Amino acid sequence: MTVPAPSGEASTARTADRALRAAARHSAGRLAAASACSVAAAGAALAEPAVLGHTLDLLLRQDAAGARWIAWCAAVIAAEVLLDAATARLTGGVDARSTAWLRRLGLGRLLRTAPHRAARHSPGEVSARLTAQATTAGAVPAAVVTASVALLAPLGGLVALVLVDVWTALAFLAGLPLLAVLLRAFARDSGASVSRYQEVQLDLAGRLVEALGGARTIAAAGTAAREQARVLARLPELGAEGRRTWRIYGATVARTGALMPLLLYVVLGVGGVRLAEGALGVGGLLAAVRYAGLAAGVGAVTGRLAAVVRGRAAARRTAALFDLPELPQGERRLPGSGPGTLELCGVRVVRAGTVLLHDVDLRIPGGATAVVVGRSGSGKTTLAAVAGRLTACDAGRVVLDGVPLDELSAEELRREVGHAFERPALFGGTVADAIAFGDGPQPCPEPGPDPEAVRAAARAAGADAFVRRLPEGYDTALEDAPLSGGEWQRLGLARAFHRAGRLLVLDDATSSLDTLTAREVERALAREVRPGTRLVVAHRVSSAARADLVVWLDAGRVRATGTHAELWRDPAYRSVFGEGTRSETDARPEPPGREAVR
């Protein structure tokens, strides 16, 4: 689980508060309308006791104006009810918009950051942050406004109580210091408890998603009981923090609930004495009691304060996504007729204090196929990610046809640089949509992907035959397609081939294919896919043998470059492919008459 470091808690809190303020600005119109309705409702609530008291006095005196004032009473009461309803409706809309804005902000940062940064957050954490916690945080802007406005009625009631009768007001004021102490303690204690509760909740969500993702492995190993215990290990802690939160809330509500009626009884008693003395009329006593009730409503602010406390704590958890740095992009475009020449100049990549690539200098001519080989952990995948601008380098630069990749616009970069991966993630409603994914605006533009272009990409990836055997061919729903790992990988290759630009990066993208299919894909890549530069991370000696250039990585450094035949003379190079590998079979270039894959 990703937990903010103590030294970064202040920064996280500032990030969360900035996001909440931005969410409030996003719904500024509705928030202002909700505030206006809430203020108007508070005004109607403040007018009601005075109108009722005056009407009662008129009726007791049998004044003819009493009937007219009864109509005023009805109007004030109706206005208060309608304005409260409008406030509730507007507040719900603000909550929904703020939640949606926070979710878009978090998801956008997650998708626009470098993959290695996004990978630090487990799927369970991300799901919890963008669902339940974003919902709780989204309630903060409206809760702050309504909590602030909620003070108007109690404060106005207190002022009106002073105007009606000073002695009843003093009787009420005697209990307010104790109420202030209760609310302050509630805000302090509940904030810490809610934060701990949400921390444990995130950890549980992360463990659960991990277990679901490895369900087959767990079943095969017979460790279901052990995994269940691991996932639920912190459940007692979650329960304890939840009960502690509700105990704090319940105790505060109970104390304020006991204090407020007691104050009202005191006001009623003092008012009765003042009535007996003739200093206060019956209508005045009614108004005093009603205003005391409004003033006592300050205790109801506890609930709104609790929503603010919970929301800010949730926002601080979600702020881990808001803090993700975006991968910088520029506005430049590539020259129109460039061949796809790729250059890495002094590229250095550091992750968690470990240098993964050491000052790599490399030039791949346009239109060439370069295969990157090396032992596990040598930096092959990192090199592929840097070359395709999936991640930034910490030093040096990557240049395509004379233009640094970090100066290209995101649209230009993704149009001209394609990727295929060992374990591709496929998106789209149908198999055809999955192959055409990323081809223009998303979702796929009407009337849909070009069928012939999709089939051509599938043929090049060796996928056309098994796709045609699916129940509805290319129109088969992706979720209903019974695909093996190799077939899934071929669809990922087809997607890359469909959008092939001047640079195509294949990161171990044929690892799940058998040798024959892999060779067919290599031939199709040379003949049927748009010509361009290929950077291929591979483990097969046959792939290296057919490449124009082999880049041999060793511990993050380029140990050597050259053709496979040249490097094969080095025993250390041969050992990369395993003992007993024979150059005469897999590694030997194809005989004359057969076109070598470029």
N, C-alpha and C positions, 0 to 999 in steps of 0.2 A: 504494500500500500504506500501511496505517496503522501507523506505528511509534511506540511511546511516546517522548516527548521525554526527553532525558537528565535534565532536572530532575524529571520525574515517575516515574523508574525506582524510586525508593524507595517512593513511594506505590503503584505498580503491584505491587511485591513484597509490600507489606503486604496489598493486596487479594487477591492470589493466595494468600497464606498463610492469610488468614481464610477464604477459600473452601475450602481444603483441610482446615482444622480443622472447618468446618461439615460437609463431606463425611464426615469421620471420625465426627462425632457422629451423622450420619444412619445410619451402619452400626455404631453403638457396640456393639450386642449381638454381632453376628457378629465384630467386631474383637476384642472381649474373649474370645470363644470361641476364635478363632484364636490369640490371645496365650496363653491358658491351655494349649491343646494344644501350642503351640510350647515353652512353658516346661516342660511335662511331658515332651515329647520330649527337651529338653535335659537334664532330670533323669535320664531313662532312659539317655541317652548317657553321662552322668557316672557313673552307677552301673555301667554295663557293664564298664569295665576292672577295677574293684575286684572285681566278682563273678567275672569270668573269671580274674583273678590268683589269688583265693582258691581257686577251683575247681581250678585247675591245681596249686596247692600240695597240696590234699587228694588229688588223683589221684596225684601223684608220691609221696606218703606212703602211698598205698593205703588211705586213710581211708574207712570205710564211708559217711561223710556225703557223699562226693564225688558219688554218684548223685543225691542230693537237690539238690545245688548245680548239677548239670547242668540240672535242671528249672528252677532259678531263672535260669540263663543264657538258656535258651530263652524264658522269660517276659519277661525284660528286653529281649531282642532283638526279640521279637514286639511288645512295647509300643512300642518306639522306631519300628518300621516303621509300625504302625497310627497312631500319633500324628502322624508325618510326613505320612502320607496325609491324615488329617483336617485338618491344618494347610493342606496344599496346596488341598484342596477349599474350606475356609472362606475362604482368601485369595483364591481365584478369585471367590467370591461377593462378597466385599468390593470387589474391583476393579470388578466389573460394576456393583454398586450405586453406588459412588462416581462412576464414569464417567457413569452415567445421571443422577445428581444434578447433576453439573457441567453436563451438557448441558441439563438442564431449567432450571437457573439461567441459563445463557447465553442460551438461546432465549427464556426468559421475559422477561429484561431487554430483549432485542432487540425483542420484540413489544410490550412495554409502554412503550417509550421513544417520543419524538416521531419521526416518519418522517425528518426531516432529520438527526437524529443517527444513526439506523440506516443511512442512505444513505452515511455516511462509510466504512462497511466494505463492501468489494466482496463479491459472492457467493462468489468463490473463497476469500477470507480466511475468511469465516464458515464455509464448508464445512470447510476445513482445521482451524479452531479447534474446531468441534463434533464432528469425527470423530477424526482421528488424534491431534490434540493433547489433546483431552479424554480419550481412551483412555490416553495416556501419563501425563497428570496424575492420572487416576483410580487409578493404581497406587501413588501416593505414600503414602496412609494405611497400607495394608497393608505397603508396603516399609519404612516407618519403624519399624513395630512389629516386623516380622521381622528387620530389621537390628539393632534394639536387643536383641531376644531372642537373635539369633545370637551376640551377644557373651558370653552366659551360659556356653555350652559352652567357648569358649576360656579365659575367665577362671576358670571352675570347674575346667577341666583344669589350668590353671597352679597354682591353689591346691592341688589334689590332688597335683600333681607335687611341690610343696614338701613336702607331708605324707609322700609316699612316700620321697623322697630329696632333700635340699636341694642336693646337688652337681649332680645332673642338672637340677634346676630352674634353678640359676645358669647352667649351660651353655646352656640354652634362652633365658634372659633376655638373654644377651649380644647376640642378634641382633634383639631387639624394637625398639630405637631406630631402626634402619635401616628396619624395616617401617613404623613410624609416619611417617617422612619420606616414604616412597613413597606411602602412602595420602593424606597431606595434599596432596602435589603433584598427585595424581590428581584429588582433589575440586576443587582450584583450576583446573587446566588444562581438565578436561573440562567444567566448568560454562560457561566462556566459549565453548568450541567448540560445545557443544550449542546455546547461545543463538543464535550466529551461523547455525548450520545451520537452525534453525527459522525464523529471520527470512527467509532466502533461500527456504525452502520455501513460506512464506506468499506471498511476492512471485510465485513461479512459479505457484502456484495461482490467484492473482488474475488474472494475465495470461492463463492458459489459459481461464478462464471468460469473460473479456472477448472473447477470440478466438472461442469457441464461440457466444457471444451475437450476434456480428457476422459469422457465417459467410457469410451471403448477400452482405453488403456486400463482404467480402474477396474472395469469388469473382467478383463483378461487377467489382471494381476490378483483378482480376488480381494481387493482392498477397500471395498465399498464401505464397510463399517469404520475403517480407519479414516477414510476421507470424510465420512459424515461427521465423525468426531472432530476432525480438523476444521471443517467448515463451521460447525456449531460451537467451537471451543469458546468463543467470546460472547455467545448468546446470554449467559448469566450476567456478564458485565453490561451488555446492552439493556437487559431487563432491569438491572439495578439502577443504571443511569436514567432510564425512562421513569421508573418509580420515584426516583429522587426528584426529577423535574416536576412530576405531577404533585408530589408531596409539597414542594416549595410553592407551586401555583395554588394548590388546594388550601394550604395553610394561610397564604396571603388573602385569598378570597374569603376564607372563613373568618379571619380576623377583621378584615374590612367590612364583611357582611354583618358581623356582630357589632362593630363600632358605629356603623351608619344608623341602624335603627335606634341605638342608644342615644345618639345625638338628636335624632328626630323626636324621641320622647322628651328629652330635656327641653328642646325648643317648644314642643307642645305644652309642657308644664309651665315654662316661663311665659309663653303666650297666653295661657289660661289665666295666670296671675295678672298679666297686663290687661286682659279683657275684664276681669273682675274689678280692677282699679279704674276702668273706664278710659284707659290710655290707648286701647286698641279695640276696634269694632270687630263684628263677626266676620265681615268680608276681609278685614285686615288680618285676622287670625288665619283664615283660610289661605290667603296669599302668603303669609309668613310660613305656614306649614309646607305649602307647595314649593316655595322658593328654597326652603331648607332641604326638601327632597331633591331639588335640582342641584343644590350645592353638594349634597351627599353623593351625587353621581360621579364625583371625582374618583370614587373607588372603582367605577366601571372602566376607568382608563387602564386598570390593571390588565384586562384582557387584550386591549390594543397594544399596550406596552409589551406584553408577552409575544405578540405577533411580530413586533419590531425586533425584539431580542432574538427570536428564532430565525427570522429572515436574515438578519445581519450575520448570524453564525453560519447559516446555509450559504450566504453569498461569499463568505470567506473560504468555505470549502470549494465552491465553484470557481473562485478566483484563481485556483491552480490552472484552470484552462484559459482564463482571461490573460494570464501572465505569459502564455506561450508566445515566443517571438515569431513573427512572420518571416518567411524566407524572402529576403529582399529581391525585388525584380525591377528592371528598368523599363524604358519605353522604346528601345531601338529595335530595328528589324535587320534580318540577315540580307546580304546582297542577293539579288534575284537569281543569279546563275552560279552560285558557289557549289563546289564539288562535295563539300562536307568534310573538309580538313579539320581534324580535331587535335588540339595542342593542350597539354598540361604543363604548366610552367611553375616549377618550385612548389608544387601542391603539398601542403601539410594538413593533416586532419588529426585532431586530438579529441578524445572522448573520455571523460571522467579521469583526466590526468594521464591517460595512456595515449601514446602516439600511434595511430593506426596506419598512417601513411607518412613517410619521411621524405620530404622534399622531392617529390616525383617529377621528373622531366620526361615528357613523352610526346611524340608526334606521329599521328596516324594519317597517312595521305588520304585525300578524298577518294571515295569509292573502294577503299581497301577493306578487307576483313581481318580484324585483329582479334586474336584469341588470348585471353588472360588466364594463365595457369599458375598454380602454386599450391602449397600445402594448406590444410585447414587453418584459418586464422592468419593467413598471410596478407589479408586486406583486399581480396578480389572484389567482394561485394561492396566494400567502401569505395573502391576505385570506380566501379560501375555507377554507384549512386552519385559520386562527385561529377563524373563525366556527363551524366544526364541531368544534372542540376536538381536531383532529388534532395540533396543536402549541400550545404555550403562548405567550402574549405576554410580552414583557420588561417592559412597563409598561401600565397601564390594565386594563380588564376587559371581558369579553364576557358579556352578560346575555340569558337567554331567559325570557320571561314573568316577569321580576322576579327570577330566580335566576341568580347567576353560574355559568357553566359549570364552573368549577373546584371548585365546591361540590357538584355533582351526583355521584351514584354512577355508576360506570362502566356498570352495567346500565341505569340510567335514561337516561343520555346516549346510549348506542348504540341504545336502543329508540326514542327520540324524535328523534334526529338521524341522517338517512341521507345517504349519499354515492354519487355516481357519478363516474367518472373518464374521462379521455381514453383511457387504455390500461388497462382493468380487468384484474385478475387473477381468474380464475374457479377455484373449488374445488368439489369434489364428484365423486361417482362418475358421475352422469348429468347431462344438461342440466337436468332438473327439480331435482336436488339443487343445482346451481350457482345457479339462480334463487332457491331457498329458503335458500341459505346464510346462516347467522346467525339463522335463525328458530327461536329456542329453543336448548336444549342442543345441543352439538356432540359427535359427529356428529348429523345430523338426527334428531329424536326418532321413535320408532316410532309408527305404521307408516310414516312418511314424510311429506313435505310434502303439503299440501292441493292436489290436482290442479287444482281449479277456480281457486283463488287464484293458482296458478302460471301457469295459462293466461291469466288476466285480466291479470296483470302483463306477460306476454309480448305480449299483444295491444296493451297500452298502449305498449309499447316498439317496436312494429312487428316483433316477432320471431316471432309465432305462425305465420305462413305458412311461413317457411323451416324452422322447427323441425319442423313437421308433415311436411315433405318428407324429413327425415332418415330413415335406415334403420329406426329404432325410435322415431321421434318423440321425445317428451320422455324416454323411457327409453334413448335412445342414450347410450352411454358418452362422456363428455366428450372423452376423448383420441382417440376415433374419429370425432368430428364434424368434417367438412370445412368450416370456417367462414372467411369472409373477415374482414378487419379491421373492416368496418362491422357485420357480423353479430355479431362478438365484442363490439363496443361496445354493440350493442343488447341482448345478454344481460346486460351489466353494468348497463344502464339498467333492464332488467326486474328484476334483483335489487334495485336501489334502490327501484323502484316497489312491489315486493312487501313491503318493510319500511318504507314511507314513514311517517314520524312527523309531528310538527307542524313540523319544519324539514327541508327537503331541499336539500342542496348539490350542484349539478351543476357540476363543474369541467371545462369544455370537453368535456362528455360526449357531444356530438352532432357533434364535429368530423369524424368519418369517415363521416357520413351525407350522402346527397345532399339537396339543398334540399327536395324534395318530402317525403321521409321525415322530415326534421327538423321540417317543419311539422306533419305528421301526429302526430309524437311530442308536439309542443307542445300540440296540441289534445287529445290523449288525456290528457296531464298535467293539463289543466284539468278534464276531464269524468270521467275514469275512475279516477284515482288519489286516494287519501285527501286531502281538502283540507288545506292547510297553507301555510306560508311557503316560498317558493322563492328560493334565492340561486343565480343562474346566471352562471357565467363563460362568455362567448360572444364570438365574433368576427363573427358575421353581423349585418348591419344589420337584417334581418327580426326577429331575436330581440329586439333592443333596441326595435324599433318596437312590438312586442306586449306589452312589459313595463309594469307599473304604475309602476316606478321604475327609472331608469338611474343607476348609480353610475360616474362617470368618474374613473378613477385615472390619475395622472400622476406618475411617479417616486416612488411610494410615498405620495402624498398624494391626498386626495379633492379633485379640482379643481372638481367641480361635481356636483350631483344634481338630478334632475328628470325630466320625461317626455322621450321621444326627440324629440318635436316641438319642445319648448322648447330642447333642447340643439342641435338640428340647425341653428339659426340661427348657431351659432358655427363659423366655418371650421376652427378647430383641432379641434373635435369631429368634423367631417366627415372631416378628414384621417386620423383614427384608423382609418376603414374603407377608406382608400385613395382615391387620386385617381379621379374619374369616377364615384363611387358616386352613384346617383340615389335621392333620397328618394321620388320619385313612384312608384317601382315597389316595390322591396323594403321601403323604410322606411315607406311610407304605411300608416296603420291600415286594417283591413279595412272594406269598405263596410257600410252598415246592413244588418241582416238576417243577418249572419254574426257568430257569437259570437267576441269577442276572447279570446285565450288569456290566462288570468290566472296 
